[in-house]
Amino acid sequence: MTGVQTCALPILIYGENGSGKSSFCQALQLLFQSSQQEIDITSFHNVFNGQNKYSSYIKIVFRDKRNNRDKPLTLDTRNKKITDVFIAEANKRKAFLDYRQLIQTHLVDSKRVDLFDILVKDILYYAINPITSKTIGEEWEEIKTFKIDRRKTKEYDAFIEKLKNYSSGLKHLMSEIEQEANQLIQEFNYNINIHLKPRLLTVTDENEIGGDHIYLDVDFFDKKQVPEHHHFLNEARLTAIAISIFLGSILNIPGSSEYKILVLDDIFIGLDTSNRIPLLEILRKKFKDYQIIMATYDRQWYELVKMYTKPNKWHYIEMYVKEEHQNDYEIPIIHDKTSFIERAEYHLQNGDLKAAAIYLRSEFERLLKVLCNDKNISVKYKIQSHKMDLDSFWQAVQDFKIPRTNTALFTDKMKKDILQYRALILNPFSHYDLSRPQFRSELVASKIGRASCRERL
């Protein structure tokens, strides 16, 4: 049983492989899906859980800030379907994307990429056909289940008209998504434009539905409709195209839901760091009214996002694997207090002064690096990056002068305090020195000093 405390902020989850981050995302998706169909929760029972599989459940609590009330919802063996209207509406605007869905847009053997199934049956299921005002997914199910009989002329003619209206609505919707996706692709600074080309639905001679295709064509620089682009473009560009189509589709799904959620589970695998930052900008600009949950196994990327975003604007969670030697299997460990300051507080309260000091030292170094980035402060470069230590950044900050005023960032009093805390507390606490006593009060004073420094930064 795993519990995660979150808030209304965007959430970034770091998790080792096998720590359960994808299971967490899947649990959320199942709960929303249960508003439309019964879910057999026993099918997702953890095989290592010693409890009876019928004790499995998924529980989520929404907080209504206007009325200061909680809305708990539980999916279990007795409650297989959640009939709450709030969840039903949220399910229509929910968006879950993982790397498996991404590769469906380019890891194909055919000469052309066909997006009909992934768009119509999945992403755009609740999008509205502007011609008929019905949802794309439900209307497609009606078409697929219709029994075609050419002898019933009136019914057959009405069905042909239905196919035309569906095709027209799908074409209009694809045009809007294409426009939105091309705007998003530009954020990645690629010379790429996409075209989404739905075919007209028809009835074949065998009385089956034909034309159920939405082909993806790609222009690259001045090359129009590159043949077999999915075999030509590199993985970063293909991933950027897939993400842009997915997010562009989500932005074209109307709805009045009070709660909109966007879950991105390890979708950064095909992108290097320079191509990941634009995605953060897209989320910031286009999905302000969504609760975003991003999960990644990439520790370096996780730390970079923490530096790029503001602590009061995002919530961070870390998941690790603990070996249960008694039963010889692994269980997840979840930390939702992930900042260096929070960890320093924890170890200080539990009497581990050395650990608290190390986390304070790490926070000081992090703040200096953030400051150098935000203020464009030049730092002396060293080809061996590990030699660009805390002193390198601290010296650069001390030498920096604010343009126009030509004044230092820190007062002489603050510089003196920082030097004192580093010399008397943080450095000695971080080393093995039996001759140097360690006092809790000194560490508390250092933490207070770091707080004033942090406010200044």
C-alpha positions as CSV (number, residue, x, y, z in Angstrom):
1,M,0.0,0.0,0.0
2,T,1.5,3.3,-1.1
3,G,0.3,6.8,-0.2
4,V,1.4,10.0,-2.0
5,Q,0.7,13.4,-0.5
6,T,0.3,16.0,-3.3
7,C,-1.2,19.4,-3.8
8,A,-2.7,21.5,-6.6
9,L,0.7,22.3,-8.0
10,P,2.3,20.6,-10.9
11,I,4.1,17.5,-9.7
12,L,7.5,16.1,-10.7
13,I,8.2,12.5,-9.7
14,Y,11.7,11.0,-9.8
15,G,11.8,7.2,-9.5
16,E,14.3,4.5,-10.0
17,N,13.4,1.8,-12.4
18,G,11.0,-0.5,-10.6
19,S,10.2,2.0,-7.8
20,G,6.5,2.2,-8.8
21,K,6.2,5.5,-10.5
22,S,4.5,4.0,-13.6
23,S,2.2,2.0,-11.3
24,F,1.2,5.3,-9.6
25,C,0.4,6.9,-13.0
26,Q,-1.6,3.7,-14.0
27,A,-3.6,3.8,-10.8
28,L,-4.7,7.4,-11.6
29,Q,-5.7,6.4,-15.1
30,L,-7.7,3.4,-13.9
31,L,-9.6,5.6,-11.4
32,F,-10.6,8.1,-14.1
33,Q,-11.5,5.3,-16.5
34,S,-13.8,3.8,-13.9
35,S,-16.2,6.6,-14.5
36,Q,-17.0,5.0,-17.9
37,Q,-16.6,1.3,-17.3
38,E,-16.2,-1.2,-14.5
39,I,-12.6,-1.9,-13.5
40,D,-11.6,-5.3,-12.0
41,I,-9.0,-4.0,-9.5
42,T,-7.9,-7.6,-8.7
43,S,-6.3,-7.8,-12.2
44,F,-3.8,-5.2,-11.1
45,H,-3.0,-6.7,-7.8
46,N,0.8,-6.7,-6.9
47,V,1.9,-10.3,-7.0
48,F,4.3,-9.6,-4.1
49,N,1.6,-8.2,-1.8
50,G,1.0,-10.9,0.8
51,Q,-2.6,-9.7,1.4
52,N,-5.6,-11.2,-0.3
53,K,-5.9,-9.7,-3.8
54,Y,-9.5,-8.7,-3.0
55,S,-8.2,-6.2,-0.5
56,S,-6.6,-4.1,-3.3
57,Y,-7.9,-0.6,-3.8
58,I,-7.1,2.8,-5.3
59,K,-8.1,5.9,-3.3
60,I,-7.8,9.6,-4.2
61,V,-8.9,12.6,-2.2
62,F,-9.8,15.9,-3.9
63,R,-9.8,19.1,-1.9
64,D,-12.6,21.6,-2.7
65,K,-10.9,24.9,-1.6
66,R,-14.0,26.9,-2.1
67,N,-16.0,24.9,0.4
68,N,-13.0,23.6,2.4
69,R,-14.2,20.1,2.0
70,D,-12.6,16.8,0.9
71,K,-14.0,14.5,-1.7
72,P,-12.6,11.0,-1.2
73,L,-13.2,8.5,-4.0
74,T,-12.3,4.8,-3.8
75,L,-12.1,2.1,-6.5
76,D,-12.1,-1.4,-5.0
77,T,-13.7,-4.9,-5.5
78,R,-17.0,-3.6,-4.3
79,N,-17.0,-0.2,-6.0
80,K,-15.8,-1.2,-9.5
81,K,-17.3,2.0,-11.2
82,I,-17.2,5.5,-9.8
83,T,-20.4,7.3,-10.8
84,D,-19.4,10.7,-9.5
85,V,-20.2,13.4,-12.1
86,F,-17.0,15.3,-11.2
87,I,-14.8,12.4,-12.2
88,A,-16.9,11.6,-15.3
89,E,-16.3,15.2,-16.5
90,A,-12.6,15.1,-15.6
91,N,-12.2,11.9,-17.4
92,K,-13.1,13.6,-20.7
93,R,-10.3,16.1,-20.3
94,K,-7.7,13.8,-18.8
95,A,-4.5,13.2,-20.7
96,F,-2.1,10.4,-20.1
97,L,1.0,10.0,-22.3
98,D,3.9,7.5,-21.9
99,Y,6.8,6.5,-24.2
100,R,4.9,3.5,-25.5
101,Q,2.3,5.8,-27.0
102,L,5.0,8.1,-28.4
103,I,6.7,5.3,-30.4
104,Q,3.4,4.3,-32.0
105,T,3.7,7.5,-34.0
106,H,7.0,6.5,-35.7
107,L,8.0,2.9,-34.8
108,V,6.0,1.3,-37.6
109,D,7.0,-1.0,-40.6
110,S,4.7,0.7,-43.1
111,K,5.8,3.4,-45.5
112,R,3.3,5.9,-44.1
113,V,2.4,6.6,-40.5
114,D,-1.3,6.1,-39.8
115,L,-2.6,7.9,-36.6
116,F,-6.2,6.9,-36.9
117,D,-6.3,4.4,-34.1
118,I,-4.3,6.4,-31.6
119,L,-6.2,9.6,-32.3
120,V,-9.8,8.4,-32.8
121,K,-9.9,5.5,-30.4
122,D,-7.7,7.1,-27.6
123,I,-6.6,10.7,-27.5
124,L,-9.6,12.3,-29.2
125,Y,-12.3,9.9,-28.0
126,Y,-14.1,12.7,-26.2
127,A,-13.4,15.4,-28.8
128,I,-16.5,16.9,-30.4
129,N,-17.3,16.4,-34.1
130,P,-18.1,20.0,-35.1
131,I,-20.5,18.8,-37.8
132,T,-22.6,16.4,-35.7
133,S,-21.9,17.6,-32.2
134,K,-21.2,14.0,-31.1
135,T,-18.0,12.7,-29.6
136,I,-15.5,11.4,-32.1
137,G,-15.0,8.1,-30.2
138,E,-18.6,7.3,-29.6
139,E,-19.6,8.2,-33.1
140,W,-16.9,5.9,-34.5
141,E,-18.2,3.0,-32.4
142,E,-21.7,3.6,-33.9
143,I,-20.3,3.5,-37.4
144,K,-18.2,0.3,-36.7
145,T,-21.2,-1.6,-35.2
146,F,-23.7,-0.6,-37.9
147,K,-24.9,-3.5,-39.9
148,I,-24.6,-2.5,-43.6
149,D,-27.5,-3.7,-45.8
150,R,-27.6,-2.1,-49.2
151,R,-31.1,-3.5,-49.8
152,K,-32.5,-1.2,-47.1
153,T,-32.0,1.9,-49.3
154,K,-33.1,4.6,-46.9
155,E,-31.0,3.3,-44.0
156,Y,-28.1,2.8,-46.3
157,D,-28.3,6.3,-47.7
158,A,-28.6,7.8,-44.2
159,F,-25.5,5.8,-43.2
160,I,-23.5,7.1,-46.2
161,E,-24.5,10.6,-45.2
162,K,-23.3,9.8,-41.6
163,L,-20.0,8.7,-43.0
164,K,-19.6,12.0,-45.0
165,N,-20.5,14.1,-41.9
166,Y,-18.0,12.1,-39.8
167,S,-15.3,12.5,-42.3
168,S,-16.0,16.3,-42.7
169,G,-15.9,16.8,-38.9
170,L,-12.7,14.7,-38.6
171,K,-11.1,16.8,-41.4
172,H,-12.0,20.0,-39.7
173,L,-10.7,18.8,-36.3
174,M,-7.4,17.5,-37.9
175,S,-6.9,21.0,-39.5
176,E,-7.1,22.6,-36.0
177,I,-4.8,20.1,-34.4
178,E,-2.3,20.4,-37.3
179,Q,-2.2,24.2,-36.7
180,E,-1.8,23.8,-33.0
181,A,0.8,21.1,-33.3
182,N,2.9,23.1,-35.7
183,Q,3.0,26.0,-33.3
184,L,4.2,23.7,-30.5
185,I,6.9,22.1,-32.8
186,Q,8.4,25.6,-33.3
187,E,9.1,25.7,-29.6
188,F,11.7,23.0,-30.3
189,N,13.4,25.2,-32.9
190,Y,13.0,22.5,-35.6
191,N,12.4,23.4,-39.3
192,I,9.5,21.0,-39.4
193,N,5.8,21.2,-40.3
194,I,3.4,18.4,-40.1
195,H,0.2,17.6,-42.1
196,L,-2.6,15.4,-40.8
197,K,-4.5,13.9,-43.7
198,P,-7.7,12.0,-42.9
199,R,-9.3,9.9,-45.6
200,L,-13.0,9.9,-46.6
201,L,-14.8,7.1,-45.0
202,T,-16.5,4.7,-47.5
203,V,-18.2,1.4,-47.8
204,T,-16.2,-1.3,-49.6
205,D,-17.5,-3.8,-52.0
206,E,-17.3,-6.3,-49.1
207,N,-19.7,-4.1,-47.0
208,E,-16.9,-3.0,-44.7
209,I,-15.8,0.4,-43.6
210,G,-12.9,1.8,-45.7
211,G,-10.9,5.0,-45.4
212,D,-10.3,4.7,-41.7
213,H,-6.8,6.4,-42.0
214,I,-5.2,9.6,-40.8
215,Y,-1.8,9.8,-42.5
216,L,1.0,11.9,-41.0
217,D,3.2,13.8,-43.5
218,V,6.2,15.9,-42.6
219,D,8.0,18.8,-44.3
220,F,11.6,19.2,-43.3
221,F,13.4,22.4,-44.3
222,D,12.5,22.9,-48.0
223,K,11.7,19.2,-48.5
224,K,7.9,18.8,-48.7
225,Q,6.3,15.6,-47.5
226,V,9.6,13.7,-46.8
227,P,9.1,10.1,-48.0
228,E,9.1,7.7,-45.0
229,H,10.0,10.5,-42.6
230,H,9.9,8.1,-39.7
231,H,12.9,6.2,-41.2
232,F,14.7,9.4,-42.0
233,L,14.4,11.8,-39.0
234,N,16.3,11.3,-35.8
235,E,14.6,10.2,-32.6
236,A,14.6,13.7,-31.0
237,R,12.7,15.2,-33.9
238,L,10.3,12.2,-34.1
239,T,9.6,12.5,-30.3
240,A,9.1,16.3,-30.6
241,I,6.5,15.6,-33.4
242,A,4.7,13.0,-31.4
243,I,4.6,15.2,-28.3
244,S,3.3,18.2,-30.3
245,I,0.5,16.1,-31.9
246,F,-0.5,14.7,-28.6
247,L,-0.6,18.0,-26.8
248,G,-2.1,19.8,-29.7
249,S,-4.9,17.2,-29.7
250,I,-5.5,17.7,-26.0
251,L,-5.9,21.4,-26.4
252,N,-8.7,20.8,-28.9
253,I,-10.9,18.8,-26.6
254,P,-13.6,21.0,-25.2
255,G,-15.2,20.5,-21.9
256,S,-16.4,22.2,-18.7
257,S,-14.5,20.0,-16.2
258,E,-13.4,21.8,-13.0
259,Y,-10.4,19.5,-12.9
260,K,-8.0,18.8,-15.8
261,I,-5.0,16.5,-15.4
262,L,-2.0,15.9,-17.7
263,V,0.2,12.9,-16.9
264,L,3.5,12.5,-18.7
265,D,5.3,9.2,-17.8
266,D,8.9,8.9,-19.0
267,I,8.2,10.7,-22.3
268,F,11.7,12.3,-22.4
269,I,13.6,9.2,-23.3
270,G,14.1,10.3,-27.0
271,L,15.0,13.9,-26.1
272,D,18.3,15.3,-25.0
273,T,18.4,18.2,-22.4
274,S,18.4,21.0,-24.9
275,N,15.1,19.6,-26.4
276,R,13.5,19.0,-23.0
277,I,13.5,22.6,-21.8
278,P,11.2,23.7,-24.6
279,L,8.7,21.2,-23.4
280,L,8.7,22.9,-20.0
281,E,8.0,26.2,-21.7
282,I,5.1,24.6,-23.6
283,L,3.6,23.3,-20.4
284,R,4.0,26.6,-18.7
285,K,2.4,28.6,-21.5
286,K,-0.4,26.2,-22.7
287,F,-1.4,24.1,-19.7
288,K,-1.7,26.6,-16.9
289,D,-5.2,25.3,-16.0
290,Y,-4.0,21.6,-15.8
291,Q,-2.6,19.7,-12.9
292,I,0.6,18.3,-14.5
293,I,2.3,15.2,-13.3
294,M,5.6,14.3,-14.8
295,A,7.5,11.1,-14.0
296,T,11.1,10.4,-14.9
297,Y,13.8,7.9,-14.1
298,D,16.5,10.4,-15.2
299,R,18.0,11.9,-12.0
300,Q,20.0,14.6,-13.9
301,W,16.9,15.8,-15.7
302,Y,14.9,15.7,-12.4
303,E,17.5,18.0,-10.7
304,L,17.6,20.3,-13.7
305,V,13.9,20.8,-13.6
306,K,14.1,21.5,-9.9
307,M,16.6,24.3,-10.7
308,Y,14.6,25.5,-13.7
309,T,11.3,25.7,-11.8
310,K,10.4,27.5,-8.6
311,P,9.9,25.5,-5.4
312,N,6.6,27.2,-4.6
313,K,5.3,26.5,-8.1
314,W,6.0,22.8,-8.3
315,H,5.8,19.8,-5.9
316,Y,8.6,17.3,-6.0
317,I,8.4,13.6,-5.1
318,E,11.1,10.9,-5.1
319,M,10.6,7.2,-5.2
320,Y,13.2,4.5,-4.4
321,V,13.4,0.8,-4.1
322,K,13.9,-0.9,-0.7
323,E,14.9,-4.5,-0.6
324,E,12.8,-6.5,1.8
325,H,15.3,-9.2,2.7
326,Q,12.8,-11.1,5.0
327,N,10.5,-11.8,2.0
328,D,13.2,-11.4,-0.7
329,Y,11.3,-8.7,-2.8
330,E,11.3,-5.0,-3.3
331,I,9.0,-2.3,-2.0
332,P,8.7,1.4,-2.9
333,I,9.9,4.2,-0.6
334,I,8.4,7.6,-1.2
335,H,9.9,11.0,-0.2
336,D,7.8,14.1,-0.7
337,K,10.1,16.3,1.3
338,T,12.8,16.5,-1.4
339,S,14.4,19.9,-1.0
340,F,17.8,20.1,0.7
341,I,16.4,22.4,3.3
342,E,13.6,20.0,4.1
343,R,16.0,17.1,4.4
344,A,18.3,19.2,6.6
345,E,15.3,19.9,8.9
346,Y,14.5,16.2,9.1
347,H,18.0,15.1,10.0
348,L,18.4,18.0,12.5
349,Q,15.2,17.0,14.3
350,N,16.4,13.4,14.4
351,G,19.9,14.3,15.8
352,D,21.9,13.5,12.7
353,L,23.9,16.7,12.6
354,K,26.4,15.6,10.0
355,A,23.7,14.8,7.5
356,A,21.9,18.0,8.2
357,A,25.1,20.0,7.6
358,I,25.8,18.3,4.3
359,Y,22.3,19.0,3.0
360,L,22.7,22.7,4.1
361,R,26.0,22.9,2.2
362,S,24.3,21.4,-0.9
363,E,21.5,23.9,-0.6
364,F,24.0,26.8,-0.4
365,E,25.7,25.5,-3.6
366,R,22.4,25.0,-5.4
367,L,21.4,28.6,-4.6
368,L,24.6,30.0,-5.8
369,K,24.3,28.1,-9.1
370,V,20.7,29.3,-9.6
371,L,21.8,32.9,-8.8
372,C,24.6,32.7,-11.4
373,N,22.2,31.4,-14.0
374,D,19.5,34.0,-13.3
375,K,21.8,37.0,-13.1
376,N,24.1,35.8,-15.9
377,I,27.1,35.9,-13.6
378,S,30.3,34.7,-15.3
379,V,32.0,31.8,-13.5
380,K,35.6,30.9,-14.3
381,Y,35.5,27.8,-16.5
382,K,37.5,24.7,-15.9
383,I,37.6,21.8,-18.4
384,Q,37.4,19.4,-15.5
385,S,33.9,20.2,-14.4
386,H,34.2,18.6,-11.0
387,K,36.8,21.3,-10.2
388,M,34.1,24.0,-10.6
389,D,33.2,23.6,-6.9
390,L,31.3,25.8,-4.4
391,D,34.3,28.2,-4.1
392,S,34.2,28.9,-7.8
393,F,30.6,30.0,-7.7
394,W,30.9,31.8,-4.4
395,Q,33.9,33.9,-5.7
396,A,32.0,34.8,-8.8
397,V,29.0,36.0,-6.8
398,Q,31.2,38.1,-4.5
399,D,32.9,39.7,-7.5
400,F,29.6,40.4,-9.3
401,K,28.3,44.0,-9.4
402,I,24.7,44.9,-10.2
403,P,24.6,46.8,-13.5
404,R,23.7,50.5,-13.3
405,T,24.1,50.7,-9.5
406,N,27.5,49.0,-9.5
407,T,26.7,47.6,-6.1
408,A,27.4,44.1,-4.7
409,L,24.6,41.5,-4.3
410,F,25.5,40.9,-0.6
411,T,26.2,43.3,2.2
412,D,29.4,43.0,4.1
413,K,27.5,41.7,7.1
414,M,26.0,38.9,5.0
415,K,29.3,38.0,3.5
416,K,30.9,37.8,6.9
417,D,28.1,35.6,8.2
418,I,28.3,33.2,5.3
419,L,32.1,32.9,5.7
420,Q,31.7,32.3,9.4
421,Y,29.1,29.6,9.0
422,R,31.2,27.9,6.3
423,A,34.4,28.0,8.2
424,L,33.1,27.1,11.7
425,I,30.2,24.7,10.9
426,L,29.5,23.4,7.4
427,N,33.0,22.5,6.4
428,P,33.9,20.8,9.7
429,F,30.6,19.0,9.9
430,S,31.2,17.6,6.4
431,H,34.5,15.9,7.4
432,Y,35.7,13.3,9.9
433,D,37.3,15.3,12.7
434,L,37.2,14.0,16.2
435,S,38.9,17.2,17.6
436,R,36.0,19.4,16.4
437,P,32.9,19.1,18.7
438,Q,29.6,19.3,16.9
439,F,26.9,21.4,18.5
440,R,23.2,21.5,17.5
441,S,22.9,25.2,18.3
442,E,25.6,26.1,15.8
443,L,23.8,24.1,13.1
444,V,20.5,25.9,13.8
445,A,22.3,29.2,13.6
446,S,23.8,28.2,10.3
447,K,20.3,27.3,9.0
448,I,19.0,30.7,10.1
449,G,21.9,32.3,8.2
450,R,21.1,30.2,5.1
451,A,17.5,31.4,5.3
452,S,18.5,35.1,5.2
453,C,20.9,34.3,2.3
454,R,18.1,32.5,0.5
455,E,15.8,35.4,0.9
456,R,18.4,37.7,-0.6
457,L,19.0,35.3,-3.5
